[in-house]
Amino acid sequence: MSTVHRLLIAEDHHLLRCGLRSMLSALGEYDVVGEAKDGREACQLAISLAPDLVLTDLSMPGMNGIDMVATIKRRLPQIRVVVLTVYKAEEYVREALRVGVDGYVLKDASFDELVAALRAVMQGKRHLSADVYGNVVKSFVNGHEALAPKSTWETLTARERSVLQLVAEGRTNRQVGLYLNLSPKTIEKYRAHLMEKLGVGNVTGLVLAAIGLGLIAPQPDLQNDANIDEPPAYRRVVK
């Protein structure tokens, strides 16, 4: 009898999460032991349930997928992680590999490829979608990633990325502080430091920086509005 692997699915879009659960459960190879709709919940469930495998979105509310995976791998390095995302840029792939992602699959891949990736990582192999297997990734896999220049993402700490994402999502200092267990004054200091570090002069600049890092995406009808002083409503990227 074949082994049934315990699987945690982390995806903030309910319909996609349900679809993945249904299709993967039907294979008879995976027991979906938990589902998470944001990064923090995914971390908590991974630590409490200790699944064999985590299938996760790269963009998650509150805590992004990169920092989420880093936290899980730090606590439970034996857990295999496959990322399912729309991002194929080398810096995202490099960061995902750096924190310990075992598989990187694009959302335009076939279901068969996703299944192949899940099976491969459970056999101790690495799986990368063909479209992301560029020179930078090859260098990383071959142990030469130190030669690559530092990206903006790498210059920010995990806490700075969390604050940037939450601020860019439109939350107040108080709301961000409550979420991260920090005081509003501390969040204000983080905001000022981020503006200086990213070379921007207002919250709109922070929003645009967050967009550039793939933490959020603008509403299509507001993307080119150059006259705004404060960020309008923004939504996260579907990844």
Backbone as CSV, one residue per row, in Angstrom:
resi,resn,N_x,N_y,N_z,CA_x,CA_y,CA_z,C_x,C_y,C_z
1,MET,0.846,-1.196,0.000,0.000,0.000,0.000,0.885,1.251,0.000
2,SER,0.584,2.211,-0.868,1.407,3.410,-0.980,1.232,4.318,0.231
3,THR,2.273,5.083,0.525,2.242,6.005,1.660,1.326,7.183,1.370
4,VAL,0.536,7.560,2.365,-0.316,8.748,2.251,0.367,9.869,3.023
5,HIS,0.664,10.957,2.342,1.384,12.067,2.960,0.415,13.087,3.552
6,ARG,0.762,13.588,4.724,-0.059,14.594,5.405,0.267,15.965,4.817
7,LEU,-0.757,16.641,4.321,-0.577,17.877,3.550,-1.300,19.061,4.187
8,LEU,-0.596,20.185,4.252,-1.195,21.457,4.673,-1.245,22.374,3.459
9,ILE,-2.422,22.941,3.178,-2.584,23.860,2.052,-2.739,25.279,2.588
10,ALA,-1.887,26.196,2.125,-1.953,27.604,2.530,-2.243,28.450,1.292
11,GLU,-3.428,29.010,1.243,-3.878,29.795,0.083,-5.011,30.702,0.547
12,ASP,-4.866,32.018,0.312,-5.869,32.941,0.840,-7.128,33.030,-0.011
13,HIS,-7.120,32.493,-1.207,-8.323,32.512,-2.042,-9.103,31.211,-1.841
14,HIS,-10.280,31.357,-1.260,-11.073,30.211,-0.811,-11.360,29.219,-1.932
15,LEU,-11.772,29.721,-3.087,-12.141,28.841,-4.191,-10.955,27.992,-4.645
16,LEU,-9.794,28.619,-4.783,-8.595,27.890,-5.201,-8.182,26.878,-4.145
17,ARG,-8.272,27.279,-2.882,-7.898,26.375,-1.791,-8.783,25.122,-1.801
18,CYS,-10.080,25.339,-1.984,-11.015,24.207,-2.020,-10.746,23.311,-3.227
19,GLY,-10.436,23.942,-4.367,-10.145,23.171,-5.569,-8.913,22.302,-5.406
20,LEU,-7.868,22.873,-4.822,-6.642,22.109,-4.582,-6.901,20.949,-3.627
21,ARG,-7.644,21.221,-2.570,-7.954,20.163,-1.600,-8.710,19.017,-2.274
22,SER,-9.718,19.372,-3.067,-10.542,18.356,-3.723,-9.733,17.507,-4.707
23,MET,-8.952,18.174,-5.564,-8.204,17.438,-6.593,-7.090,16.586,-5.997
24,LEU,-6.389,17.130,-5.002,-5.281,16.378,-4.412,-5.778,15.236,-3.533
25,SER,-6.871,15.457,-2.826,-7.438,14.389,-1.993,-7.905,13.223,-2.850
26,ALA,-8.414,13.542,-4.044,-8.940,12.505,-4.942,-7.854,11.552,-5.431
27,LEU,-6.588,11.973,-5.357,-5.491,11.119,-5.819,-5.240,9.943,-4.887
28,GLY,-5.653,10.098,-3.629,-5.425,9.039,-2.657,-4.023,9.024,-2.083
29,GLU,-3.207,10.016,-2.455,-1.818,10.083,-1.981,-1.637,11.088,-0.849
30,TYR,-2.641,11.947,-0.652,-2.495,13.044,0.303,-3.698,13.129,1.235
31,ASP,-3.397,13.306,2.499,-4.423,13.549,3.508,-4.304,15.013,3.907
32,VAL,-5.254,15.840,3.472,-5.202,17.274,3.773,-5.582,17.463,5.239
33,VAL,-4.572,17.685,6.077,-4.789,17.767,7.522,-5.081,19.183,7.997
34,GLY,-4.862,20.169,7.114,-5.121,21.550,7.513,-5.143,22.489,6.332
35,GLU,-5.840,23.614,6.516,-5.904,24.660,5.497,-5.712,26.003,6.179
36,ALA,-4.924,26.873,5.550,-4.654,28.199,6.115,-4.976,29.265,5.092
37,LYS,-5.537,30.368,5.577,-5.910,31.467,4.680,-4.961,32.650,4.786
38,ASP,-3.981,32.593,5.692,-2.966,33.645,5.763,-1.659,33.061,6.292
39,GLY,-0.596,33.850,6.185,0.723,33.360,6.543,0.882,32.987,8.000
40,ARG,0.308,33.787,8.876,0.432,33.508,10.306,-0.268,32.204,10.673
41,GLU,-1.471,32.012,10.132,-2.205,30.781,10.399,-1.445,29.569,9.856
42,ALA,-0.824,29.732,8.684,-0.048,28.640,8.096,1.103,28.230,9.010
43,CYS,1.798,29.216,9.578,2.896,28.924,10.511,2.388,28.168,11.731
44,GLN,1.291,28.653,12.305,0.733,28.022,13.501,0.314,26.584,13.229
45,LEU,-0.353,26.369,12.088,-0.817,25.023,11.755,0.350,24.091,11.439
46,ALA,1.359,24.610,10.747,2.515,23.777,10.417,3.224,23.309,11.684
47,ILE,3.354,24.199,12.645,4.038,23.859,13.894,3.204,22.906,14.742
48,SER,1.887,23.119,14.778,1.028,22.272,15.612,0.712,20.926,14.966
49,LEU,0.583,20.898,13.631,0.204,19.664,12.939,1.401,18.870,12.426
50,ALA,2.527,19.542,12.222,3.743,18.911,11.676,3.434,18.035,10.464
51,PRO,2.883,18.610,9.391,2.571,17.824,8.193,3.853,17.387,7.480
52,ASP,3.713,16.465,6.554,4.863,16.050,5.753,5.193,17.097,4.703
53,LEU,4.160,17.812,4.267,4.289,18.685,3.108,3.384,19.905,3.242
54,VAL,3.895,21.057,2.827,3.097,22.288,2.780,3.057,22.772,1.337
55,LEU,1.857,23.012,0.837,1.667,23.621,-0.480,1.168,25.026,-0.226
56,THR,1.933,26.023,-0.634,1.587,27.389,-0.252,1.652,28.398,-1.384
57,ASP,0.772,29.364,-1.286,0.800,30.571,-2.100,2.041,31.364,-1.674
58,LEU,2.573,32.176,-2.565,3.733,32.994,-2.211,3.314,34.327,-1.602
59,SER,2.155,34.831,-2.001,1.649,36.094,-1.458,0.501,35.788,-0.515
60,MET,0.715,36.093,0.767,-0.296,35.799,1.775,-0.571,37.045,2.604
61,PRO,-1.797,37.209,3.093,-2.110,38.374,3.923,-1.260,38.403,5.189
62,GLY,-0.856,39.607,5.578,-0.179,39.780,6.856,1.258,39.312,6.891
63,MET,1.503,38.083,6.518,2.850,37.504,6.521,3.070,36.845,5.168
64,ASN,4.043,37.341,4.418,4.246,36.821,3.064,4.822,35.411,3.082
65,GLY,4.721,34.743,1.935,5.129,33.352,1.841,6.592,33.098,2.129
66,ILE,7.467,34.024,1.724,8.903,33.843,1.964,9.199,33.785,3.459
67,ASP,8.693,34.756,4.204,8.942,34.781,5.644,8.237,33.628,6.347
68,MET,7.078,33.243,5.833,6.343,32.118,6.391,7.147,30.826,6.255
69,VAL,7.667,30.584,5.061,8.462,29.373,4.828,9.725,29.382,5.687
70,ALA,10.366,30.543,5.792,11.577,30.650,6.612,11.287,30.259,8.054
71,THR,10.149,30.712,8.572,9.766,30.392,9.950,9.511,28.902,10.114
72,ILE,8.777,28.323,9.181,8.467,26.893,9.249,9.741,26.057,9.159
73,LYS,10.602,26.393,8.218,11.830,25.620,8.024,12.783,25.738,9.211
74,ARG,12.736,26.888,9.873,13.577,27.083,11.055,13.122,26.164,12.192
75,ARG,11.805,26.043,12.343,11.248,25.233,13.433,11.194,23.745,13.084
76,LEU,10.791,23.449,11.843,10.600,22.056,11.424,11.228,21.842,10.044
77,PRO,12.543,21.738,9.991,13.232,21.654,8.698,12.888,20.418,7.875
78,GLN,12.316,19.401,8.517,11.988,18.183,7.775,10.744,18.343,6.900
79,ILE,9.941,19.376,7.135,8.737,19.594,6.333,9.128,20.028,4.925
80,ARG,8.567,19.374,3.931,8.790,19.759,2.538,7.825,20.884,2.174
81,VAL,8.291,21.828,1.377,7.458,22.974,0.996,7.478,23.171,-0.515
82,VAL,6.292,23.242,-1.106,6.151,23.563,-2.524,5.380,24.869,-2.634
83,VAL,5.945,25.815,-3.372,5.305,27.109,-3.600,4.545,27.066,-4.920
84,LEU,3.334,27.614,-4.918,2.517,27.728,-6.126,2.249,29.209,-6.345
85,THR,2.801,29.793,-7.412,2.784,31.243,-7.564,2.717,31.673,-9.026
86,VAL,2.428,32.951,-9.230,2.479,33.519,-10.586,3.841,34.140,-10.872
87,TYR,4.676,34.301,-9.848,5.945,35.004,-10.015,7.038,34.112,-10.587
88,LYS,7.637,34.550,-11.697,8.736,33.803,-12.289,10.048,34.590,-12.287
89,ALA,10.037,35.838,-11.763,11.257,36.650,-11.713,12.311,35.956,-10.853
90,GLU,13.558,36.078,-11.277,14.646,35.353,-10.634,14.807,35.696,-9.159
91,GLU,14.576,36.965,-8.788,14.801,37.338,-7.389,13.836,36.629,-6.457
92,TYR,12.599,36.375,-6.922,11.639,35.659,-6.088,12.031,34.191,-5.956
93,VAL,12.452,33.607,-7.062,12.875,32.209,-7.040,14.087,32.049,-6.134
94,ARG,15.039,32.964,-6.271,16.265,32.903,-5.471,15.953,33.011,-3.980
95,GLU,15.062,33.929,-3.621,14.703,34.087,-2.213,13.967,32.861,-1.690
96,ALA,13.093,32.300,-2.527,12.360,31.100,-2.116,13.322,29.948,-1.849
97,LEU,14.287,29.766,-2.738,15.278,28.712,-2.547,16.152,28.982,-1.328
98,ARG,16.454,30.240,-1.105,17.314,30.609,0.028,16.686,30.211,1.368
99,VAL,15.367,30.347,1.484,14.715,30.028,2.759,14.329,28.561,2.864
100,GLY,14.598,27.787,1.813,14.404,26.344,1.928,13.262,25.730,1.154
101,VAL,12.650,26.474,0.230,11.567,25.909,-0.581,12.108,24.727,-1.391
102,ASP,11.343,23.646,-1.428,11.765,22.438,-2.137,11.230,22.379,-3.560
103,GLY,10.093,23.015,-3.797,9.501,23.026,-5.126,8.923,24.383,-5.450
104,TYR,9.025,24.795,-6.705,8.553,26.114,-7.136,7.767,25.899,-8.427
105,VAL,6.439,26.034,-8.350,5.556,25.757,-9.480,4.757,27.006,-9.826
106,LEU,4.683,27.326,-11.099,3.906,28.482,-11.549,2.431,28.124,-11.664
107,LYS,1.581,29.111,-11.461,0.145,28.842,-11.469,-0.433,28.569,-12.848
108,ASP,0.361,28.814,-13.885,-0.127,28.441,-15.212,0.335,27.033,-15.599
109,ALA,0.949,26.321,-14.660,1.373,24.940,-14.910,0.156,24.021,-14.914
110,SER,0.324,22.842,-15.473,-0.756,21.859,-15.478,-0.865,21.204,-14.102
111,PHE,-2.011,20.590,-13.843,-2.185,19.867,-12.589,-1.190,18.715,-12.504
112,ASP,-0.909,18.102,-13.646,0.061,17.002,-13.679,1.437,17.468,-13.212
113,GLU,1.825,18.699,-13.601,3.129,19.205,-13.159,3.134,19.433,-11.657
114,LEU,2.034,19.970,-11.135,1.952,20.191,-9.693,2.098,18.868,-8.950
115,VAL,1.389,17.860,-9.409,1.472,16.544,-8.770,2.898,15.994,-8.865
116,ALA,3.525,16.173,-10.026,4.908,15.712,-10.204,5.842,16.412,-9.222
117,ALA,5.605,17.711,-8.997,6.429,18.473,-8.056,6.252,17.950,-6.635
118,LEU,5.015,17.700,-6.239,4.741,17.195,-4.893,5.397,15.834,-4.687
119,ARG,5.286,14.983,-5.691,5.894,13.653,-5.588,7.417,13.745,-5.522
120,ALA,7.980,14.635,-6.330,9.440,14.775,-6.374,10.003,15.221,-5.031
121,VAL,9.391,16.242,-4.435,9.946,16.755,-3.176,9.800,15.740,-2.046
122,MET,8.759,14.909,-2.103,8.612,13.886,-1.079,9.631,12.759,-1.261
123,GLN,10.278,12.732,-2.418,11.364,11.779,-2.661,12.730,12.417,-2.401
124,GLY,12.711,13.628,-1.849,13.957,14.309,-1.529,14.570,15.070,-2.675
125,LYS,13.803,15.259,-3.749,14.303,15.983,-4.912,13.798,17.422,-4.895
126,ARG,14.363,18.249,-5.772,13.904,19.624,-5.943,13.175,19.716,-7.282
127,HIS,12.089,20.473,-7.300,11.353,20.652,-8.564,11.157,22.138,-8.826
128,LEU,11.536,22.581,-10.021,11.347,23.968,-10.433,10.670,23.979,-11.797
129,SER,9.630,24.805,-11.945,9.001,24.954,-13.255,10.048,25.404,-14.263
130,ALA,9.931,24.912,-15.480,10.935,25.192,-16.510,11.143,26.687,-16.737
131,ASP,10.056,27.464,-16.669,10.146,28.899,-16.954,10.965,29.677,-15.932
132,VAL,11.183,29.113,-14.751,11.937,29.846,-13.730,13.363,29.325,-13.583
133,TYR,13.676,28.285,-14.337,14.998,27.687,-14.190,16.013,28.432,-15.044
134,GLY,16.285,29.664,-14.682,17.228,30.510,-15.417,18.628,30.418,-14.855
135,ASN,19.481,31.280,-15.335,20.887,31.243,-14.928,21.097,31.511,-13.447
136,VAL,20.298,32.433,-12.883,20.464,32.735,-11.460,20.116,31.525,-10.622
137,VAL,19.031,30.832,-10.995,18.617,29.650,-10.253,19.662,28.551,-10.384
138,LYS,20.178,28.367,-11.587,21.225,27.363,-11.788,22.436,27.674,-10.910
139,SER,22.781,28.944,-10.813,23.913,29.346,-9.979,23.646,29.020,-8.520
140,PHE,22.393,29.271,-8.092,22.028,28.983,-6.703,22.146,27.490,-6.428
141,VAL,21.547,26.690,-7.300,21.558,25.242,-7.114,22.984,24.706,-7.106
142,ASN,23.861,25.330,-7.890,25.257,24.889,-7.977,26.144,25.506,-6.902
143,GLY,25.532,26.295,-6.005,26.283,26.850,-4.891,26.969,28.158,-5.156
144,HIS,26.557,28.889,-6.205,27.232,30.140,-6.547,26.335,31.353,-6.356
145,GLU,25.272,31.224,-5.556,24.333,32.340,-5.442,24.950,33.573,-4.795
146,ALA,26.065,33.403,-4.089,26.698,34.559,-3.449,27.211,35.561,-4.471
147,LEU,27.374,35.115,-5.718,27.862,36.009,-6.760,26.774,36.949,-7.258
148,ALA,25.512,36.621,-6.970,24.402,37.438,-7.457,24.303,38.717,-6.639
149,PRO,23.956,39.842,-7.260,23.813,41.090,-6.517,22.634,41.030,-5.564
150,LYS,22.725,41.766,-4.482,21.633,41.784,-3.514,20.429,42.510,-4.075
151,SER,19.251,41.905,-3.940,18.021,42.544,-4.386,17.489,43.430,-3.267
152,THR,16.528,44.287,-3.606,15.896,45.122,-2.584,15.289,44.252,-1.502
153,TRP,14.692,43.137,-1.908,14.077,42.213,-0.953,15.090,41.789,0.105
154,GLU,16.297,41.463,-0.332,17.321,40.963,0.586,17.812,42.031,1.554
155,THR,17.666,43.307,1.198,18.146,44.371,2.079,17.169,44.650,3.216
156,LEU,15.938,44.154,3.096,14.936,44.362,4.138,14.896,43.163,5.077
157,THR,14.744,43.441,6.368,14.590,42.352,7.329,13.179,41.786,7.223
158,ALA,12.970,40.623,7.817,11.638,40.010,7.800,10.617,40.940,8.451
159,ARG,11.008,41.591,9.546,10.088,42.513,10.227,9.767,43.707,9.346
160,GLU,10.776,44.244,8.662,10.548,45.385,7.769,9.601,45.011,6.639
161,ARG,9.751,43.804,6.109,8.849,43.367,5.043,7.423,43.226,5.558
162,SER,7.284,42.715,6.777,5.949,42.572,7.361,5.288,43.928,7.546
163,VAL,6.036,44.887,8.090,5.493,46.235,8.292,5.145,46.865,6.952
164,LEU,6.034,46.742,5.978,5.790,47.316,4.654,4.524,46.746,4.040
165,GLN,4.348,45.443,4.112,3.163,44.823,3.526,1.892,45.301,4.214
166,LEU,1.895,45.323,5.540,0.701,45.719,6.286,0.350,47.185,6.055
167,VAL,1.362,48.052,6.029,1.122,49.474,5.754,0.578,49.646,4.343
168,ALA,1.172,48.945,3.392,0.744,49.052,1.999,-0.656,48.496,1.785
169,GLU,-1.083,47.588,2.651,-2.441,47.055,2.569,-3.467,48.053,3.104
170,GLY,-2.974,49.197,3.621,-3.873,50.254,4.064,-4.163,50.278,5.549
171,ARG,-3.411,49.543,6.347,-3.648,49.501,7.785,-3.007,50.702,8.485
172,THR,-3.612,51.134,9.571,-3.073,52.237,10.361,-1.917,51.722,11.225
173,ASN,-1.158,52.668,11.813,-0.068,52.271,12.711,-0.590,51.411,13.858
174,ARG,-1.753,51.783,14.377,-2.335,51.029,15.489,-2.687,49.601,15.058
175,GLN,-3.284,49.469,13.872,-3.661,48.143,13.382,-2.434,47.271,13.120
176,VAL,-1.405,47.873,12.530,-0.169,47.125,12.275,0.462,46.703,13.597
177,GLY,0.460,47.622,14.561,1.025,47.324,15.868,0.312,46.181,16.569
178,LEU,-1.021,46.177,16.493,-1.794,45.101,17.106,-1.478,43.763,16.450
179,TYR,-1.321,43.783,15.143,-1.045,42.545,14.406,0.333,41.991,14.742
180,LEU,1.313,42.885,14.915,2.698,42.459,15.151,3.118,42.543,16.615
181,ASN,2.169,42.914,17.494,2.470,43.066,18.922,3.545,44.118,19.177
182,LEU,3.425,45.242,18.478,4.328,46.373,18.647,3.506,47.631,18.893
183,SER,4.135,48.655,19.466,3.419,49.896,19.735,3.270,50.714,18.455
184,PRO,2.227,51.564,18.371,2.069,52.436,17.202,3.303,53.303,16.965
185,LYS,3.949,53.739,18.062,5.147,54.573,17.924,6.279,53.793,17.249
186,THR,6.404,52.512,17.598,7.429,51.672,16.969,7.139,51.491,15.484
187,ILE,5.870,51.315,15.146,5.486,51.161,13.739,5.788,52.438,12.970
188,GLU,5.555,53.589,13.598,5.860,54.867,12.948,7.355,54.968,12.652
189,LYS,8.179,54.490,13.573,9.630,54.495,13.358,10.008,53.570,12.203
190,TYR,9.358,52.418,12.145,9.600,51.493,11.034,9.233,52.136,9.705
191,ARG,8.099,52.832,9.678,7.655,53.492,8.448,8.682,54.521,7.989
192,ALA,9.155,55.329,8.930,10.141,56.357,8.591,11.441,55.718,8.091
193,HIS,11.847,54.634,8.758,13.082,53.948,8.357,12.926,53.320,6.974
194,LEU,11.747,52.756,6.707,11.501,52.150,5.398,11.533,53.194,4.287
195,MET,10.947,54.370,4.567,10.965,55.444,3.572,12.403,55.838,3.236
196,GLU,13.224,55.942,4.282,14.629,56.307,4.074,15.371,55.197,3.323
197,LYS,15.143,53.968,3.727,15.842,52.827,3.142,15.455,52.602,1.684
198,LEU,14.173,52.860,1.372,13.676,52.630,0.015,13.736,53.875,-0.855
199,GLY,14.125,55.005,-0.250,14.260,56.237,-1.015,12.942,56.827,-1.472
200,VAL,11.912,56.741,-0.612,10.604,57.309,-0.948,10.225,58.340,0.104
201,GLY,9.264,59.210,-0.255,8.951,60.309,0.644,7.587,60.278,1.287
202,ASN,6.751,59.294,0.936,5.413,59.229,1.525,4.882,57.803,1.477
203,VAL,3.657,57.640,1.978,3.060,56.308,2.040,2.832,55.739,0.643
204,THR,2.498,56.609,-0.296,2.315,56.146,-1.673,3.587,55.489,-2.186
205,GLY,4.732,56.080,-1.840,6.006,55.494,-2.235,6.203,54.112,-1.632
206,LEU,5.767,53.951,-0.371,5.855,52.640,0.263,4.962,51.632,-0.453
207,VAL,3.773,52.084,-0.839,2.846,51.207,-1.557,3.466,50.744,-2.872
208,LEU,4.047,51.699,-3.598,4.663,51.359,-4.880,5.850,50.417,-4.691
209,ALA,6.597,50.615,-3.599,7.717,49.717,-3.304,7.203,48.309,-3.010
210,ALA,6.101,48.239,-2.259,5.507,46.938,-1.939,5.024,46.235,-3.199
211,ILE,4.482,47.017,-4.132,4.052,46.452,-5.416,5.256,45.887,-6.160
212,GLY,6.343,46.674,-6.182,7.546,46.236,-6.877,8.141,44.968,-6.290
213,LEU,7.954,44.768,-4.979,8.472,43.572,-4.319,7.496,42.406,-4.378
214,GLY,6.322,42.651,-4.971,5.344,41.581,-5.106,4.533,41.310,-3.856
215,LEU,4.553,42.237,-2.888,3.784,42.043,-1.665,2.308,42.348,-1.871
216,ILE,2.000,43.325,-2.710,0.623,43.666,-3.040,0.564,44.053,-4.513
217,ALA,-0.644,44.244,-5.016,-0.823,44.734,-6.392,-1.896,45.812,-6.377
218,PRO,-1.767,46.854,-7.198,-2.753,47.935,-7.216,-4.022,47.527,-7.933
219,GLN,-5.127,48.194,-7.590,-6.338,48.044,-8.377,-6.027,48.519,-9.783
220,PRO,-6.444,47.797,-10.822,-6.113,48.174,-12.200,-6.473,49.605,-12.565
221,ASP,-7.620,50.095,-12.085,-8.052,51.433,-12.476,-7.314,52.532,-11.740
222,LEU,-6.508,52.149,-10.720,-5.787,53.156,-9.938,-4.279,53.054,-10.135
223,GLN,-3.852,52.090,-10.915,-2.423,51.797,-11.033,-1.623,52.972,-11.565
224,ASN,-2.206,53.753,-12.453,-1.456,54.836,-13.089,-1.823,56.218,-12.562
225,ASP,-2.491,56.271,-11.416,-2.880,57.551,-10.844,-1.668,58.206,-10.202
226,ALA,-1.139,59.252,-10.819,0.098,59.883,-10.329,-0.170,61.018,-9.359
227,ASN,-1.435,61.325,-9.069,-1.743,62.498,-8.263,-2.179,62.159,-6.847
228,ILE,-2.121,60.888,-6.480,-2.587,60.524,-5.156,-1.507,60.797,-4.119
229,ASP,-1.938,61.234,-2.926,-1.010,61.472,-1.833,-1.045,60.338,-0.821
230,GLU,-2.170,59.657,-0.741,-2.307,58.529,0.156,-2.774,57.334,-0.659
231,PRO,-2.416,56.111,-0.241,-2.783,54.936,-1.025,-4.273,54.681,-1.007
232,PRO,-4.889,54.385,-2.160,-6.281,53.985,-2.194,-6.371,52.533,-1.767
233,ALA,-7.518,51.924,-1.975,-7.670,50.525,-1.603,-6.816,49.671,-2.529
234,TYR,-6.049,48.790,-1.932,-5.207,47.893,-2.713,-5.575,46.454,-2.385
235,ARG,-5.321,45.591,-3.338,-5.562,44.179,-3.104,-4.259,43.423,-3.305
236,ARG,-4.162,42.246,-2.666,-2.967,41.431,-2.813,-2.962,40.690,-4.139
237,VAL,-1.763,40.322,-4.597,-1.630,39.569,-5.836,-2.159,38.161,-5.620
238,VAL,-2.847,37.617,-6.609,-3.277,36.232,-6.547,-2.099,35.366,-6.923
239,LYS,-1.541,34.669,-5.974,-0.381,33.838,-6.240,-0.565,32.475,-5.641
